[in-house]
Protein backbone atom coordinates (compact mmCIF):
# COMPACT_ATOMS: atom_id res chain seq x y z
CA UNK A 1 0.00 0.00 0.00
CA UNK A 2 2.73 2.45 1.09
CA UNK A 3 4.85 1.40 -1.87
CA UNK A 4 2.01 2.06 -4.30
CA UNK A 5 1.55 5.51 -2.83
CA UNK A 6 5.19 6.46 -3.48
CA UNK A 7 5.22 4.85 -6.93
CA UNK A 8 2.20 6.76 -8.08
CA UNK A 9 3.77 9.97 -6.70
CA UNK A 10 6.93 9.61 -8.77
CA UNK A 11 4.81 9.08 -11.89
CA UNK A 12 3.34 12.57 -11.87
CA UNK A 13 4.68 14.34 -14.94
CA UNK A 14 6.34 17.22 -13.14
CA UNK A 15 8.20 14.99 -10.67
CA UNK A 16 9.21 12.83 -13.62
CA UNK A 17 10.54 15.87 -15.46
CA UNK A 18 12.70 16.65 -12.42
CA UNK A 19 14.06 13.09 -12.39
CA UNK A 20 14.93 13.06 -16.07
CA UNK A 21 16.04 16.56 -17.02
CA UNK A 22 19.20 16.26 -19.08
CA UNK A 23 20.36 19.79 -18.48
CA UNK A 24 20.26 19.22 -14.70
CA UNK A 25 22.18 15.97 -15.13
CA UNK A 26 24.80 17.76 -17.23
CA UNK A 27 25.13 20.50 -14.62
CA UNK A 28 25.58 17.96 -11.84
CA UNK A 29 28.06 15.91 -13.88
CA UNK A 30 30.35 18.86 -14.57
CA UNK A 31 29.80 20.27 -11.10
CA UNK A 32 30.23 23.85 -12.31
CA UNK A 33 27.55 25.66 -10.37
CA UNK A 34 26.20 25.78 -6.83
CA UNK A 35 29.67 25.16 -5.41
CA UNK A 36 29.90 25.60 -1.66
CA UNK A 37 32.92 27.23 0.00
CA UNK A 38 33.80 25.71 3.35
CA UNK A 39 35.57 28.85 4.46
CA UNK A 40 36.54 32.33 3.33
CA UNK A 41 39.27 34.75 4.24
CA UNK A 42 39.79 37.93 2.25
CA UNK A 43 39.76 37.02 -1.44
CA UNK A 44 40.45 33.34 -0.70
CA UNK A 45 37.81 30.65 -0.51
CA UNK A 46 38.23 26.96 0.20
CA UNK A 47 36.21 24.42 -1.76
CA UNK A 48 36.64 20.67 -1.22
CA UNK A 49 39.79 21.45 0.75
CA UNK A 50 41.33 23.48 -2.11
CA UNK A 51 42.16 27.16 -1.59
CA UNK A 52 41.24 29.39 -4.54
CA UNK A 53 41.55 33.10 -5.30
CA UNK A 54 38.06 34.49 -5.91
CA UNK A 55 38.04 36.02 -9.40
CA UNK A 56 34.30 36.07 -9.97
CA UNK A 57 32.76 38.07 -7.15
CA UNK A 58 30.64 41.17 -7.63
CA UNK A 59 32.22 42.56 -4.49
CA UNK A 60 34.01 45.24 -6.49
CA UNK A 61 35.12 47.37 -3.55
CA UNK A 62 35.88 44.43 -1.30
CA UNK A 63 33.99 45.79 1.69
CA UNK A 64 32.15 42.70 2.99
CA UNK A 65 34.85 42.04 5.57
CA UNK A 66 35.61 45.70 6.30
CA UNK A 67 35.60 46.10 10.13
CA UNK A 68 33.14 49.02 10.02
CA UNK A 69 30.70 47.04 7.87
CA UNK A 70 30.91 43.90 10.00
CA UNK A 71 30.55 45.89 13.24
CA UNK A 72 27.47 47.72 11.92
CA UNK A 73 25.82 44.40 11.07
CA UNK A 74 26.51 42.99 14.54
CA UNK A 75 25.15 46.07 16.30
CA UNK A 76 21.95 46.07 14.22
CA UNK A 77 21.41 42.40 14.98
CA UNK A 78 21.72 43.08 18.70
CA UNK A 79 19.49 46.15 18.61
CA UNK A 80 16.74 45.04 16.22
CA UNK A 81 16.94 41.25 16.11
CA UNK A 82 17.35 39.04 13.08
CA UNK A 83 14.47 39.89 10.76
CA UNK A 84 11.60 42.23 10.03
CA UNK A 85 8.90 39.53 9.78
CA UNK A 86 6.73 41.38 7.35
CA UNK A 87 6.42 43.62 4.34
CA UNK A 88 7.19 47.34 4.39
CA UNK A 89 3.58 47.91 3.36
CA UNK A 90 2.40 46.06 6.50
CA UNK A 91 4.31 45.48 9.75
CA UNK A 92 7.94 45.33 8.51
CA UNK A 93 8.96 49.00 8.29
CA UNK A 94 11.65 50.25 10.73
CA UNK A 95 13.61 53.45 11.24
CA UNK A 96 16.73 52.01 9.63
CA UNK A 97 14.80 51.43 6.38
CA UNK A 98 13.95 55.12 6.19
CA UNK A 99 17.54 56.10 7.04
CA UNK A 100 19.03 53.80 4.40
CA UNK A 101 16.56 55.10 1.81
CA UNK A 102 17.30 58.73 2.62
CA UNK A 103 21.05 58.13 2.49
CA UNK A 104 20.84 56.28 -0.83
CA UNK A 105 18.56 58.92 -2.38
CA UNK A 106 20.94 61.69 -1.37
CA UNK A 107 23.98 59.78 -2.59
CA UNK A 108 22.37 59.05 -5.95
CA UNK A 109 21.04 62.60 -6.38
CA UNK A 110 17.38 61.56 -6.35
CA UNK A 111 14.51 62.80 -4.16
CA UNK A 112 13.40 59.43 -2.84
CA UNK A 113 14.32 55.77 -2.67
CA UNK A 114 12.70 52.47 -1.73
CA UNK A 115 14.65 49.45 -0.52
CA UNK A 116 13.79 45.80 -1.25
CA UNK A 117 15.04 42.52 0.26
CA UNK A 118 16.77 41.55 -3.00
CA UNK A 119 18.26 43.37 -5.98
CA UNK A 120 16.27 41.00 -8.19
CA UNK A 121 13.00 42.24 -6.66
CA UNK A 122 14.07 45.88 -6.92
CA UNK A 123 14.97 45.53 -10.59
CA UNK A 124 11.69 43.78 -11.35
CA UNK A 125 9.89 46.60 -9.55
CA UNK A 126 11.78 49.20 -11.57
CA UNK A 127 9.64 47.97 -14.50
CA UNK A 128 6.42 46.60 -12.96
CA UNK A 129 6.14 49.61 -10.68
CA UNK A 130 5.73 51.90 -13.70
CA UNK A 131 4.85 50.13 -16.97
CA UNK A 132 1.42 48.64 -17.56
CA UNK A 133 -0.74 47.02 -20.23
CA UNK A 134 -0.93 49.30 -23.26
CA UNK A 135 2.57 50.78 -22.70
CA UNK A 136 5.67 49.80 -24.64
CA UNK A 137 8.94 48.81 -22.96
CA UNK A 138 12.01 49.32 -25.14
CA UNK A 139 14.53 46.80 -23.90
CA UNK A 140 18.23 46.28 -24.62
CA UNK A 141 18.54 42.65 -25.80
CA UNK A 142 21.13 41.81 -23.13
CA UNK A 143 19.17 42.97 -20.08
CA UNK A 144 19.45 41.06 -16.81
CA UNK A 145 16.87 38.34 -16.14
CA UNK A 146 15.26 40.41 -13.34
CA UNK A 147 14.34 43.11 -15.87
CA UNK A 148 12.93 40.61 -18.36
CA UNK A 149 10.79 39.15 -15.57
CA UNK A 150 9.62 42.65 -14.69
CA UNK A 151 8.79 43.34 -18.34
CA UNK A 152 6.74 40.13 -18.68
CA UNK A 153 4.88 40.76 -15.45
CA UNK A 154 4.07 44.36 -16.36
CA UNK A 155 1.88 43.18 -19.30
CA UNK A 156 3.31 46.02 -21.41
CA UNK A 157 4.35 45.10 -24.94
CA UNK A 158 8.06 44.89 -25.56
CA UNK A 159 10.36 46.05 -28.35
CA UNK A 160 13.93 44.79 -28.18
CA UNK A 161 16.86 46.74 -29.56
CA UNK A 162 20.40 45.53 -30.32
CA UNK A 163 22.67 45.50 -27.32
CA UNK A 164 23.95 48.98 -26.50
CA UNK A 165 23.07 50.26 -30.00
CA UNK A 166 21.16 53.55 -29.67
CA UNK A 167 20.98 53.81 -33.50
CA UNK A 168 18.82 50.68 -33.53
CA UNK A 169 16.72 52.02 -30.66
CA UNK A 170 16.18 55.19 -32.71
CA UNK A 171 14.91 53.21 -35.70
CA UNK A 172 12.53 51.25 -33.44
CA UNK A 173 11.24 54.44 -31.79
CA UNK A 174 10.62 56.06 -35.17
CA UNK A 175 8.05 53.43 -36.01
CA UNK A 176 6.00 53.68 -32.82
CA UNK A 177 2.95 55.81 -32.24
CA UNK A 178 3.88 59.04 -30.51
CA UNK A 179 1.04 58.89 -27.94
CA UNK A 180 1.80 55.40 -26.56
CA UNK A 181 3.56 55.65 -23.16
CA UNK A 182 7.09 54.27 -23.46
CA UNK A 183 9.70 53.09 -20.97
CA UNK A 184 13.34 52.50 -21.97
CA UNK A 185 15.08 49.81 -19.88
CA UNK A 186 18.89 49.82 -19.88
CA UNK A 187 21.81 48.99 -17.60
CA UNK A 188 24.69 51.15 -16.40
CA UNK A 189 27.28 48.37 -16.60
CA UNK A 190 26.19 45.17 -18.34
CA UNK A 191 27.22 42.44 -15.92
CA UNK A 192 28.29 39.74 -18.34
CA UNK A 193 29.92 41.94 -20.97
CA UNK A 194 31.36 44.69 -18.78
CA UNK A 195 30.08 47.30 -21.26
CA UNK A 196 29.11 50.76 -20.06
CA UNK A 197 25.57 51.63 -21.20
CA UNK A 198 25.39 54.32 -23.91
CA UNK A 199 23.41 56.63 -21.64
CA UNK A 200 24.09 59.98 -23.37
CA UNK A 201 22.55 58.76 -26.64
CA UNK A 202 19.77 56.87 -24.83
CA UNK A 203 18.80 59.98 -22.84
CA UNK A 204 18.80 62.09 -25.99
CA UNK A 205 16.40 59.66 -27.66
CA UNK A 206 14.27 59.50 -24.51
CA UNK A 207 13.92 63.26 -24.62
CA UNK A 208 13.14 63.34 -28.34
CA UNK A 209 10.49 60.60 -28.10
CA UNK A 210 9.21 61.51 -24.64
CA UNK A 211 10.15 58.21 -22.93
CA UNK A 212 10.55 57.29 -19.26
CA UNK A 213 14.08 55.94 -18.57
CA UNK A 214 14.65 53.11 -16.07
CA UNK A 215 18.30 52.32 -15.36
CA UNK A 216 19.56 49.18 -13.61
CA UNK A 217 22.89 50.27 -12.12
CA UNK A 218 23.56 47.18 -10.00
CA UNK A 219 27.15 47.01 -11.29
CA UNK A 220 27.78 50.73 -11.78
CA UNK A 221 27.28 51.71 -8.14
CA UNK A 222 30.62 51.93 -6.34
CA UNK A 223 32.49 51.52 -9.63
CA UNK A 224 31.70 54.60 -11.75
CA UNK A 225 30.94 58.24 -10.95
CA UNK A 226 32.01 60.63 -8.22
CA UNK A 227 32.70 58.52 -5.06
CA UNK A 228 31.00 55.60 -6.85
CA UNK A 229 27.65 57.32 -7.42
CA UNK A 230 27.16 55.20 -10.51
CA UNK A 231 26.77 55.43 -14.25
CA UNK A 232 24.19 58.23 -14.38
CA UNK A 233 26.52 60.40 -12.29
CA UNK A 234 29.51 59.34 -14.41
CA UNK A 235 27.80 60.86 -17.46
CA UNK A 236 26.27 63.81 -15.57
CA UNK A 237 22.81 62.50 -16.52
CA UNK A 238 21.17 61.88 -13.14
CA UNK A 239 18.38 64.36 -13.88
CA UNK A 240 17.62 62.82 -17.27
CA UNK A 241 17.08 59.35 -15.87
CA UNK A 242 13.73 58.81 -14.18
CA UNK A 243 14.59 55.73 -12.16
CA UNK A 244 17.87 54.32 -10.88
CA UNK A 245 17.54 50.75 -9.60
CA UNK A 246 20.32 48.68 -8.14
CA UNK A 247 21.55 46.04 -5.79
CA UNK A 248 23.08 46.16 -2.33
CA UNK A 249 24.85 42.85 -3.01
CA UNK A 250 27.80 44.14 -5.01
CA UNK A 251 29.78 47.22 -3.99
CA UNK A 252 27.53 47.71 -0.96
CA UNK A 253 28.61 44.37 0.49
CA UNK A 254 25.18 43.22 1.68
CA UNK A 255 22.04 41.79 0.11
CA UNK A 256 18.96 43.72 -1.01
CA UNK A 257 18.13 46.27 -3.67
CA UNK A 258 16.73 49.73 -4.26
CA UNK A 259 14.79 51.92 -6.66
CA UNK A 260 15.41 55.68 -6.56
CA UNK A 261 13.61 58.51 -8.33
CA UNK A 262 11.33 61.48 -7.79
CA UNK A 263 9.05 61.47 -4.73
CA UNK A 264 6.01 61.04 -6.94
CA UNK A 265 7.51 58.07 -8.83
CA UNK A 266 8.63 56.28 -5.70
CA UNK A 267 5.26 56.77 -3.98
CA UNK A 268 3.50 55.53 -7.13
CA UNK A 269 5.76 52.46 -7.19
CA UNK A 270 5.12 51.79 -3.48
CA UNK A 271 1.42 51.71 -4.26
CA UNK A 272 1.70 49.43 -7.28
CA UNK A 273 4.69 47.08 -7.02
CA UNK A 274 3.97 43.64 -5.64
CA UNK A 275 7.67 43.02 -4.94
CA UNK A 276 7.42 45.29 -1.91
CA UNK A 277 3.75 45.00 -0.99
CA UNK A 278 3.87 41.22 -0.64
CA UNK A 279 7.48 40.50 0.36
CA UNK A 280 9.23 40.93 3.72
CA UNK A 281 11.40 44.01 4.24
CA UNK A 282 15.20 43.82 4.23
CA UNK A 283 16.60 42.57 7.55
CA UNK A 284 18.26 44.89 10.13
CA UNK A 285 21.80 43.55 9.68
CA UNK A 286 21.58 43.62 5.86
CA UNK A 287 20.41 47.23 5.94
CA UNK A 288 23.06 48.22 8.49
CA UNK A 289 25.89 46.63 6.48
CA UNK A 290 24.75 48.46 3.33
CA UNK A 291 24.57 51.76 5.21
CA UNK A 292 28.06 51.25 6.63
CA UNK A 293 29.46 50.32 3.21
CA UNK A 294 27.86 53.42 1.67
CA UNK A 295 29.62 55.52 4.30
CA UNK A 296 32.96 53.78 3.74
CA UNK A 297 32.60 54.38 -0.01
CA UNK A 298 32.43 58.11 0.65
CA UNK A 299 35.04 58.31 3.41
CA UNK A 300 37.64 55.94 1.92
CA UNK A 301 38.04 56.67 -1.82
CA UNK A 302 41.12 54.47 -1.89
CA UNK A 303 38.91 51.38 -2.43
CA UNK A 304 37.60 52.72 -5.73
CA UNK A 305 41.11 53.81 -6.76
CA UNK A 306 42.51 50.36 -5.96
CA UNK A 307 39.66 48.71 -7.90
CA UNK A 308 40.58 50.61 -11.07
CA UNK A 309 44.32 50.09 -10.53
CA UNK A 310 43.73 46.32 -10.25
CA UNK A 311 41.40 46.39 -13.25
CA UNK A 312 43.97 48.10 -15.47
CA UNK A 313 46.67 45.66 -14.41
CA UNK A 314 44.45 42.63 -15.09
CA UNK A 315 43.17 43.97 -18.42
CA UNK A 316 46.76 44.58 -19.59
CA UNK A 317 47.57 40.93 -18.90
CA UNK A 318 44.54 39.68 -20.87
CA UNK A 319 45.36 42.02 -23.76
CA UNK A 320 48.99 40.89 -23.78
CA UNK A 321 47.82 37.29 -24.15
CA UNK A 322 45.43 38.21 -26.95
CA UNK A 323 42.36 37.07 -25.02
CA UNK A 324 38.96 38.29 -26.22
CA UNK A 325 37.43 40.39 -23.44
CA UNK A 326 34.34 41.47 -25.46
CA UNK A 327 35.61 45.07 -25.23
CA UNK A 328 34.84 45.22 -21.50
CA UNK A 329 35.60 48.66 -20.09
CA UNK A 330 35.01 47.83 -16.43
CA UNK A 331 36.06 45.45 -13.62
CA UNK A 332 33.52 42.87 -14.89
CA UNK A 333 35.64 41.17 -17.53
CA UNK A 334 34.52 38.21 -19.63
CA UNK A 335 37.01 36.01 -21.42
CA UNK A 336 35.19 34.91 -24.56
CA UNK A 337 36.21 31.46 -25.75
CA UNK A 338 33.48 30.94 -28.34
CA UNK A 339 32.38 27.37 -27.66
CA UNK A 340 31.04 25.58 -24.58
CA UNK A 341 33.94 23.11 -24.63
CA UNK A 342 36.64 25.77 -24.86
CA UNK A 343 35.02 27.77 -22.07
CA UNK A 344 34.86 24.65 -19.92
CA UNK A 345 38.56 23.85 -20.35
CA UNK A 346 39.62 27.44 -19.71
CA UNK A 347 37.54 27.45 -16.53
CA UNK A 348 38.99 24.06 -15.50
CA UNK A 349 42.59 25.17 -16.06
CA UNK A 350 42.02 28.26 -13.94
CA UNK A 351 40.55 26.06 -11.21
CA UNK A 352 43.54 23.68 -11.34
CA UNK A 353 45.86 26.64 -10.81
CA UNK A 354 43.87 27.94 -7.84
CA UNK A 355 41.52 30.53 -9.36
CA UNK A 356 37.72 30.58 -9.06
CA UNK A 357 35.84 31.87 -12.13
CA UNK A 358 32.35 31.38 -13.55
CA UNK A 359 31.45 29.78 -16.83
CA UNK A 360 28.58 31.15 -18.90
CA UNK A 361 27.44 29.47 -22.08
CA UNK A 362 24.57 29.82 -24.58
CA UNK A 363 21.63 30.35 -24.09
CA UNK A 364 22.87 32.48 -21.15
CA UNK A 365 25.06 34.37 -23.63
CA UNK A 366 24.56 34.81 -27.42
CA UNK A 367 25.71 31.87 -29.60
CA UNK A 368 29.48 31.93 -30.14
CA UNK A 369 30.04 34.02 -27.03
CA UNK A 370 30.54 31.17 -24.55
CA UNK A 371 32.76 32.67 -21.90
CA UNK A 372 34.43 32.58 -18.54
CA UNK A 373 33.31 35.54 -16.43
CA UNK A 374 35.92 37.12 -14.23
CA UNK A 375 35.64 40.20 -12.03
CA UNK A 376 38.25 42.25 -10.26
CA UNK A 377 38.00 43.47 -6.69
CA UNK A 378 39.78 46.24 -4.81
CA UNK A 379 40.72 43.53 -2.34
CA UNK A 380 42.94 41.52 -4.70
CA UNK A 381 46.47 41.69 -3.31
CA UNK A 382 49.91 41.38 -4.91
CA UNK A 383 49.98 37.73 -3.81
CA UNK A 384 46.55 37.14 -5.39
CA UNK A 385 47.76 38.73 -8.59
CA UNK A 386 50.71 36.39 -8.82
CA UNK A 387 48.37 33.40 -8.61
CA UNK A 388 45.88 34.98 -11.05
CA UNK A 389 48.59 35.83 -13.59
CA UNK A 390 50.12 32.35 -13.51
CA UNK A 391 46.68 30.73 -13.85
CA UNK A 392 45.57 32.95 -16.74
CA UNK A 393 48.85 32.37 -18.58
CA UNK A 394 48.49 28.62 -18.10
CA UNK A 395 44.82 28.50 -19.23
CA UNK A 396 45.64 30.74 -22.18
CA UNK A 397 48.54 28.53 -23.29
CA UNK A 398 46.22 25.51 -23.29
CA UNK A 399 43.59 27.14 -25.53
N1 LIG B 1 20.58 43.45 -12.01
C1 LIG B 1 21.76 43.04 -12.48
C2 LIG B 1 22.31 43.72 -13.69
C3 LIG B 1 22.46 42.01 -11.87
O1 LIG B 1 23.62 41.60 -12.36
C4 LIG B 1 21.90 41.39 -10.70
C5 LIG B 1 22.59 40.26 -9.98
N2 LIG B 1 23.67 39.71 -10.53
C6 LIG B 1 20.67 41.85 -10.25
C7 LIG B 1 20.04 42.86 -10.91
C8 LIG B 1 20.03 41.22 -9.04
O2 LIG B 1 20.69 41.61 -7.89
P1 LIG B 1 20.76 40.69 -6.57
O3 LIG B 1 21.76 39.62 -6.84
O4 LIG B 1 21.18 41.64 -5.53
O5 LIG B 1 19.40 40.12 -6.34
Boltz pocket constraint, residues with backbone or C-beta under 6 A from the ligand:
constraints:
  - pocket:
      binder: B
      contacts: [[A, 118], [A, 119], [A, 120], [A, 121], [A, 123], [A, 144], [A, 146], [A, 187], [A, 189], [A, 191], [A, 216], [A, 218], [A, 219], [A, 247], [A, 248], [A, 249], [A, 255], [A, 256], [A, 257]]
      max_distance: 6.0
